[in-house]
Amino acid sequence: MKQQDLPLEEEKGYWRKLAIKKVTPRYDLSWYIKWFASVLLLIGMALVGIGGYEPWNMVMSLIGVAGWLVVGMLWHDRALIILNGIAIFIWASGILKFYLGT
């Protein structure tokens, strides 16, 4: 039976079954950190795309991935911890290379 063939009451139940329930916390500390970090990462990416904003693009991205590392630790999410821990090393290396010129 197609969705358009269902009576109105059954249609409401059909969409409730398809609804995806959120599992991440909302309006706690991790929620604010993840959104702040995400905005900083987007700013860092925009600065890379525009070009000529070194080291600001790296600094924004470094702070963003550091924020996501904190979120990963708050959520006990190993994938976020590993990914962002490595990303911190990469961005910090880029910033040091920029300033030390090696």
Secondary structure, DSSP 8 states (H G I E B T S, - for coil): --GGGS-HHHHHHHHHHH-----S--SSHHHHHHHHHHHHHHHHHHHHHH---TTHHHHHHHHHHHHHHHHHHHHT-HHHHHHHHHHHHHHHHHHHHHHH--
